């Protein structure tokens, strides 16, 4: 099984467990991270940081909120 297939399966299961709404954006985030470590142009970096700010922070906060609701203060 490939790395990406494992990720897809993982995020599908996380979605089934109602921790995230859309596994596609999580896979995109991982792929973007992988691109970022190999790309050194400031333009590309700027684009990625905007994407992090506009798209990924929101889903990370959503995951944190969902986990906190399930675990209470144990997560903090």
Long-range contacts (C-beta under 8 A, 24 or more apart in sequence): 18-66, 19-63, 19-66, 19-67, 20-59, 20-62, 20-63, 20-66, 21-62, 22-59, 25-55, 25-56, 25-59, 26-59, 29-55, 29-56, 29-59, 32-56
